[in-house]
Amino acid sequence: MRSIGERVLERVRQVRPTTLHRDIAREIEMPPDAFSRALNGKRAFSSIELARLADLLAADIHWLITGRPDPHRLVVAARHDFDHLTGRRDVPKRDSDEQVLRDIALAYHQAHPEPRDGRALPESPDEVRAALGEDFVRPFADRLESRFGVDVVRIADLSTAYSFTIGGHRVIALPATGNWFWENWSMAHELGHLVLGHHDQGLSESGRDRHEAAANAFAADLLLPRESLAAIGWDRLDAAGLADLVWRWGVSTDALARRLHALNGHLPNAVREWAGQPTQRLLRRHWASASDRDEITLRMDAAAQRRFPLRLQNVHLSGIESGALGKGTLAWMLGIDPDALDVDIPTVPEVDVDDLAKALDL
């Protein structure tokens, strides 16, 4: 088993490869010779020294000490904005999203204080698609939960999509925007991060870019597989046919255009015409529902609704009924005032003051 010093040295090489060890020692207020001896296992790090190192190196202190990641530490991957002109990726509102992600993680930690081993995920987009079953796009979130144990949270306070594992529970968190085709791609993208094990701390910018590109490729292969695209007679496709494909595949006209261009180097006429226009415009003008319901608006409405997994809500409900949990977190998940939450709360018997004083021998 590797020593603490070896793990510290590994982390230094990852995130501060050009920094001299004496300078790191100075930053954590250690004498350089003591730092060197601790790295070589000839001296133990104190708790305060390890805490300072964890802060300096953005490291998991649980991992530094034990060699195993802290099962309750929140480490996320996010769907980055991508500027096609500059090639840069970023998450401009990451700091403001942080508290929301911590609140979601708290809901899981309260419900499941003991970590568990998550079930294995399929390893490729083809295996994922086969496991999700036919026409999975409409019930995408439900299929992720029932078939993979990947929970889906939707909440308006987020700026972009995230994924993380907390206590063995895999979670995809989405902003409630009403944009169902963006949501579908985000779920596929974040599932790619989970399948590919991309939830690392301290990645370089180039490392994050590689992970984002890989997750996006995973989403493309899952939602727009090459063989499905090859089966379409694109030269004969009109706007109505394109609208039907976009609806059935659950993607935007822009995503479809970029996928086709990446695979074939050119765009069919119908796709080129609609690629720069809103997907909703194409659907409203050229897609016909098989029912008399406004299916487009229903999809938008579903993608705008606050959502937490029912099994997480049920665990909280049971905890409230047993007295183990308060109502606050469940009320937050439901988006309501705790006082308006009508649940069965254990009755606390009144204690007579004289009896209490007598019991305490006062």
N, C-alpha and C positions, 0 to 999 in steps of 0.2 A: 504494500500500500504506500502511495506517495506521501511525502511529508507536507506540512503546511508551507514550509519554505519553498518547496518545489512548486506548489500551486501558486504561491505569490509570484514566483519567478516566471511561471508560465503566463500569468495575467499581465505582468509588466511587459513581457515580450509582445503580447497582443496589442496593448493599448498605449504603451509608452516606450516603444522599441529604441528610440534615439536618446532617451533621457538617461543620464548617468545615475548609477545607484546611489551615489552620495547625495545627489539632488533630491531623489525620492525620499531618502532618509531624512533630509532636512525638512521636507514638506510635511512629514508625519511626526516631526520632532523626536527623531531617534538619532543617536550618534552613528555615524557611518560604519564604524567597526562593529557596533552591535547589530546593525541591519545586515551586514555581510555575514556575521556569525549565525543570525537567525535564518537567513536564506540557506545556509549550509547545514542546518540542523544542529548547530553547536550551542544554540541559545533559543529559548522559547520566546515567541511573541507574547506580549501582554495583551489583555483584552482591549485596552484603549488603543494600542498600536494596530491591532487587527481591525478595529472599527474605523480608524483613520485610513488604513489601507483600502478597506472596502469602499469608503467614500471617494478616495482619490482615484481608484482604479475602476469605479463603477462596477464593483464585483459583489457577488452574493456571499455575504459573510458566512452563511451556513455552509456553502461550498468550500470556502477557504479553510474552515475548521474541519469539516467531515469528509470532503471530497464528493459529496452528493448535493444536488441542488435542493434548495428549500422548496418543499412542495406547495407552500402557501405564498411564495413570492410571485408578484404579478409581473410577468415579462410578456410583452405584447409584440405583435407584428401589425402594421397598419397598411391600409391601401393608400399609397402615395399619389398625390397629384403629379401628372407627368406633362411637362411642357414639350410638345413635339418639335418646337422650333429650337430650343436650347438643349434638349435632351436631359434636363435636370428633373429630379424627383424630390418632392418634399411634402411634409404634412404641416401646413402653416398654422393650424390651430391645435397642435399636439398638446401644448401646455394647458389650454382650457378644457381639453377632453380628459385630462388626467384624473380629476376628481370624480367624474362620471364613471370611469373605468374602475376606480377604487371602490365606488359605491356598489357597482355590479359584483366585484370580487368579494366585498363584504357580505352580500346576500348569499353567496355560495359558501363562504367560510362559516357563517352563522348556521346555515342549514346542514353543512357537512364538515364539522370540525376535524374529523379524521380523514386524511388523504386516502385515495383509492387508486387502484391501477386501472387506467382507461383501456377500453377494448381496442384491439389493433385496427388500424385503418387500412383500406386497400392501398396499393402502392402506385397505381397508375390511373390516369383519367379513364381509360377503357374499363378498368375494374370498378372504378367508382360509378361510372355510368350504368354498368350492368347491375350493380347492387342497388342503385337508386330506382331502377325500373323504368318502364315506358312512361313517356309524358310526365317526367318528374319536375319540369320547370315550374308549373303552377303551384304544386304543393312542395316546393323545394325545401323550405324550412322544416316542414313536418317530416319529410323523408330523411333529412339529415339527422333529426333527433331520433326517429324510430329505428333507423337502420344502421346508424353509425354512433349514436350516443353523442353527437355534436349538437350542443344547445345553440339556439339562435335567439338573441335579444335584439329588440328594435326600440330605440328611444330617440326622441327628437333632439336631445341635448348634445348629441355627438356631431362632429363635423365630417367624419369619414368612417369607413369600416375598419374594425380591428378584430384580431383573434388572439386568444391566449389560453393557457391551461392553468387552472387553479385547483389545487388539491386533487389532481387527476381528472377533473372535469374540463372537457374541451368546450370553448365558448367562441361563437362569432357574434360580435356586437355591431349593429348597423344603425345609421341615422334614419329616422322616420321621415322620408322625403316625399313619398308617393311615387317616386320614380322606380317602377318595378323592374325595368330592364337594367338600370344601373345597379339595383339591389341584387338581381340574379348574378350579374358579373362579379359583384363584390363577394357574394357567398362563395362562388366558385374560386375566386382569387384567394380568399382567406382559407378556404378548405385546402387549397394548394399549399399555403404556408404550413398548415397543420400536418398534412401528409408528408411534406418534405422536411419537417423538423426545423423550421426557420426561426424559432423563437429564442434568439440568442441575445445576450447582452454585449455591449461594447463593440458592435460591428463597425468597421470603417465605412465611409461613404460608398466606396466601391463595392464592399461586401453587401451593403443594403441594396445597392442597385442590382447586383446579381440575383439576390433573393427576390426582388420585385419582378425582375424580368422572368425568372423561373415560375413564379406564382401566376403571372399573367399568361405565360405560355400554357400552364396547367389549365387555367380557366378557358382559354381558347380551344384546347384539345377536348375539354369536357363539354362545352356548350356548342361548339362548332367543329365537330370532328371532320377531318379531311374527307373521309368516305361519304359523309352526308352531303357535303358541298359538291363533291364530284358527281353525285347522282342527279343534280339539278340541271335541267336544260336552260342555262342562263340566257342564251341568245334569244329564246322564245318567250322569256319572262316579261310580263307587263307589270304595271303598278299593283294591280290586285293580287297577282301571284306573289310579288315581293312582300306585300303587306301580310299575306297568309304565312309566309315563311318567318317573318320577323315575329309575328304573334306566336307561332308554334314553337320557335326556338327561344323566345323570351329574351331577345337581345335588341340593341339599338341598330339603326341603319348605319351609324358611324362604326360600331364594333364589327358589323358584318363586312363593311367596306374595307376596313383595315385588315381583317382576316383574309379576305379574298386577295387583296393586293399583296399581302405577305406570302401567300401560297402561289399565286399565279403571275404576279407582276403587273396585272392590269385589272380593270373593272368592267363588268358587263354594263350595257347602256342603262338599264333600269336602276342598277345600284349606283352608278355614277350620278344619275339625275337626282336621286334622293339622299345621297350620302351627306350632303351639307344641310339638309332640312331636318326639322324636328321629327322624331319618330312618331309622335302623337299626330302630327299633320297627315302623314302617310296613312296611319291607321284610321283616323276619323274620316278621311276622304275615300279610302279604297278597301277597307276591311269590313266584311259583313258577318255579323254574329249569326250563329245557327239558332239562337233563341231570341226571344223578344226583350231580353234584358240588355242593359247597357254594360256589356262585359268590360269594356275599356275602363270606364269609370270605376267599376267594381274592383278591378285590379289596382288601380291607383289608390282607391280607398284602403284596400288591404295593406298596401305598402306604406301607408301613412299611419297605421295603428300602432300604438304602444304594445310591445309584446315581450313577455317573459315566459319561459317554459312552464307548462302546467305542473310538471312534477316538482319543480323548484317552489312554486307557489304552494303546492300541497304539503311539502315538508315544513314550510313556514307556518302554514295553517295548523298543522299538528303540533308544532312547537308552541304556538300561541295557546292552543287549547290545553296543553299540558302545563303551561306556566313557564316553559323553558325559554321562550322568546317573547319579546314585546311586539306590538303591532306596527311599529314605525317602518321597518324595512318592507313588509308586505304591502303596506299602504303606499309606500314610495314606488314599489314595482307596479302597482295598479294605477298610480298617478292620482291618488285621492288623499284627502285629509285623514289622518289616523282616527280622528273622532267620528268620522263618517263610516268607518269600517266596522260592520256589524258581524262580529265573530264571537264564538263561545269562549269566554275568558274564565278561568277558575275563580271561584269566590274565595276571597280572603276573609277568614273569620275574624270578627272583632275581638280584641283582647281587653278584658277588664283591667283598668289601671291598677287597682288594688291587688288583683291576682298576679299581675306582672311584677309588682313590687315585692310581693311575698315570695314569688319564685326566685327573684334575684336577691332575696334576703336583705331588702332595703328597709 
